């Protein structure tokens, strides 16, 4: 039986049995919600929000996420207990003037009627923009 190392920011590493984990199903934080593939026209909308200050697109993109959640809840999946946005490093937030994930998450939390914590996570260090890195460098940069 293979063992894996599970990490959580709230606790030290814990050894878990892969066979045991498979029989119980994945933990709730392993769920992923995607609107679609990251290609045009969706990728253009995301880039306009993120890099070109078109903050009004946050509501449009949040609506797409909300519609996807409606599909999931109709299929029996529960809403999340809490939404957290991915923080920007303070310098990058200052340069951009906003955090695009905060704009999306705030609206989505309202529509889903779930709590949202803007300061629930903290980015301790900056780094080069992911878009300028290769795949191996991106994994290391996380």
The 8 nearest C-alpha neighbors of each residue, nearest first, counted from 0:
[[1, 2, 18, 16, 17, 19, 3, 15],
 [2, 0, 17, 16, 3, 18, 15, 19],
 [3, 1, 16, 17, 15, 0, 14, 4],
 [4, 2, 15, 14, 5, 17, 16, 1],
 [3, 5, 14, 13, 12, 15, 6, 2],
 [4, 6, 13, 12, 14, 3, 7, 15],
 [7, 5, 12, 4, 13, 11, 8, 10],
 [6, 8, 9, 10, 11, 5, 12, 13],
 [7, 9, 10, 6, 11, 12, 120, 5],
 [10, 8, 7, 11, 6, 12, 13, 120],
 [9, 11, 7, 8, 12, 6, 13, 5],
 [10, 12, 13, 6, 7, 9, 8, 5],
 [13, 11, 6, 5, 4, 10, 14, 7],
 [14, 12, 5, 4, 15, 11, 6, 10],
 [15, 13, 4, 3, 5, 2, 12, 16],
 [16, 14, 3, 2, 17, 13, 4, 5],
 [15, 17, 2, 19, 18, 20, 3, 1],
 [16, 18, 20, 19, 2, 21, 1, 15],
 [17, 19, 21, 16, 20, 22, 0, 1],
 [20, 18, 16, 22, 21, 17, 23, 15],
 [19, 21, 17, 23, 18, 22, 16, 24],
 [22, 20, 18, 24, 19, 23, 17, 25],
 [21, 23, 19, 20, 24, 18, 17, 25],
 [24, 22, 20, 21, 19, 25, 26, 18],
 [25, 23, 21, 22, 20, 26, 19, 27],
 [26, 24, 29, 27, 23, 20, 21, 30],
 [25, 27, 28, 29, 24, 30, 23, 20],
 [26, 28, 29, 30, 25, 79, 24, 31],
 [29, 27, 30, 26, 25, 31, 79, 7],
 [30, 28, 27, 26, 25, 31, 24, 32],
 [29, 31, 28, 27, 32, 26, 25, 79],
 [32, 30, 29, 33, 28, 27, 34, 68],
 [31, 33, 30, 34, 67, 64, 68, 71],
 [34, 32, 35, 31, 64, 36, 67, 63],
 [33, 35, 64, 63, 67, 32, 36, 60],
 [36, 34, 33, 37, 41, 38, 32, 63],
 [35, 37, 38, 34, 41, 33, 42, 39],
 [38, 36, 42, 41, 35, 39, 40, 45],
 [37, 39, 42, 36, 41, 40, 43, 35],
 [40, 38, 41, 42, 43, 37, 44, 36],
 [39, 41, 43, 42, 38, 44, 37, 45],
 [42, 40, 39, 44, 43, 38, 37, 45],
 [41, 43, 38, 39, 45, 37, 44, 40],
 [44, 42, 46, 40, 41, 45, 39, 47],
 [43, 45, 47, 41, 42, 46, 48, 40],
 [44, 46, 42, 48, 43, 47, 49, 41],
 [47, 45, 49, 43, 48, 44, 50, 42],
 [48, 46, 51, 44, 45, 49, 50, 53],
 [49, 47, 53, 45, 46, 54, 52, 56],
 [48, 50, 46, 47, 99, 45, 51, 52],
 [51, 49, 46, 47, 48, 52, 95, 53],
 [52, 50, 47, 53, 48, 49, 46, 54],
 [51, 53, 54, 48, 50, 49, 47, 95],
 [54, 52, 48, 55, 51, 47, 56, 49],
 [53, 55, 56, 48, 52, 57, 99, 102],
 [56, 54, 57, 53, 58, 59, 48, 52],
 [55, 57, 59, 54, 58, 48, 53, 60],
 [58, 56, 103, 60, 55, 59, 54, 61],
 [59, 57, 61, 56, 60, 62, 55, 103],
 [60, 58, 56, 62, 57, 61, 63, 55],
 [59, 61, 63, 57, 62, 58, 56, 64],
 [62, 60, 58, 64, 103, 63, 59, 107],
 [63, 61, 65, 59, 60, 64, 58, 66],
 [62, 64, 60, 66, 61, 65, 34, 67],
 [65, 63, 61, 67, 62, 66, 34, 68],
 [64, 66, 62, 68, 67, 63, 61, 69],
 [67, 65, 69, 63, 68, 64, 62, 70],
 [66, 68, 64, 70, 65, 69, 63, 71],
 [69, 67, 71, 65, 70, 66, 72, 64],
 [68, 70, 66, 72, 67, 71, 73, 65],
 [71, 69, 67, 73, 68, 72, 74, 66],
 [70, 72, 68, 74, 73, 69, 76, 67],
 [71, 73, 76, 75, 69, 74, 70, 77],
 [72, 74, 70, 71, 75, 69, 76, 68],
 [73, 75, 71, 72, 76, 70, 69, 77],
 [76, 74, 72, 73, 77, 71, 70, 78],
 [77, 75, 72, 71, 74, 78, 73, 68],
 [78, 76, 72, 75, 79, 71, 80, 74],
 [77, 79, 80, 76, 72, 111, 68, 113],
 [80, 78, 81, 77, 82, 113, 111, 27],
 [81, 79, 113, 78, 114, 82, 77, 115],
 [80, 82, 114, 79, 115, 113, 83, 116],
 [83, 81, 115, 114, 108, 116, 84, 104],
 [84, 82, 116, 115, 119, 117, 81, 85],
 [83, 85, 101, 100, 104, 86, 117, 82],
 [86, 84, 100, 83, 87, 120, 101, 121],
 [87, 85, 122, 121, 84, 120, 88, 98],
 [88, 86, 92, 89, 91, 122, 98, 85],
 [87, 89, 91, 125, 90, 122, 92, 86],
 [90, 88, 92, 91, 93, 87, 122, 125],
 [91, 89, 93, 92, 88, 94, 125, 87],
 [90, 92, 94, 88, 93, 89, 95, 87],
 [93, 91, 89, 95, 90, 94, 96, 87],
 [92, 94, 90, 96, 91, 95, 89, 97],
 [95, 93, 91, 92, 96, 90, 97, 89],
 [96, 94, 92, 97, 93, 91, 98, 50],
 [95, 97, 93, 92, 94, 98, 91, 52],
 [98, 96, 95, 92, 99, 93, 101, 102],
 [97, 99, 101, 100, 92, 87, 102, 86],
 [98, 100, 102, 101, 49, 97, 103, 48],
 [101, 99, 103, 102, 84, 98, 104, 85],
 [100, 102, 104, 98, 84, 99, 103, 105],
 [103, 101, 99, 100, 105, 104, 57, 98],
 [104, 102, 100, 57, 61, 101, 106, 105],
 [103, 105, 107, 101, 106, 102, 108, 100],
 [104, 106, 108, 102, 107, 103, 101, 109],
 [107, 105, 109, 108, 104, 103, 110, 61],
 [106, 108, 104, 110, 109, 61, 105, 111],
 [109, 107, 111, 113, 105, 106, 110, 112],
 [108, 110, 112, 106, 107, 111, 105, 113],
 [109, 111, 107, 112, 108, 106, 65, 113],
 [112, 110, 108, 109, 113, 107, 65, 78],
 [113, 111, 109, 110, 108, 114, 107, 78],
 [112, 114, 108, 111, 81, 80, 115, 109],
 [115, 113, 81, 108, 82, 116, 112, 80],
 [114, 116, 82, 81, 108, 83, 117, 113],
 [117, 115, 119, 118, 83, 82, 114, 84],
 [116, 118, 119, 84, 83, 115, 101, 120],
 [117, 119, 116, 120, 121, 83, 86, 84],
 [118, 120, 116, 117, 83, 121, 84, 115],
 [121, 119, 118, 86, 122, 85, 83, 84],
 [122, 120, 123, 86, 118, 119, 87, 88],
 [123, 121, 88, 124, 86, 87, 120, 125],
 [122, 124, 121, 125, 88, 89, 87, 120],
 [125, 123, 122, 88, 126, 89, 121, 87],
 [126, 124, 88, 123, 127, 122, 90, 91],
 [125, 127, 128, 124, 140, 129, 88, 141],
 [126, 128, 129, 125, 131, 132, 140, 130],
 [129, 127, 130, 131, 126, 132, 125, 137],
 [128, 130, 132, 131, 137, 127, 140, 133],
 [129, 131, 128, 132, 133, 137, 127, 134],
 [132, 130, 129, 128, 133, 127, 137, 136],
 [133, 131, 129, 130, 136, 137, 134, 128],
 [132, 134, 136, 135, 137, 131, 130, 129],
 [133, 135, 137, 136, 138, 132, 139, 129],
 [136, 134, 138, 137, 133, 139, 132, 140],
 [135, 137, 139, 133, 138, 134, 132, 140],
 [138, 136, 140, 134, 139, 135, 132, 129],
 [137, 139, 135, 136, 140, 141, 134, 133],
 [138, 140, 136, 137, 141, 135, 134, 132],
 [141, 139, 137, 138, 136, 126, 129, 127],
 [140, 138, 139, 137, 136, 129, 126, 125]]
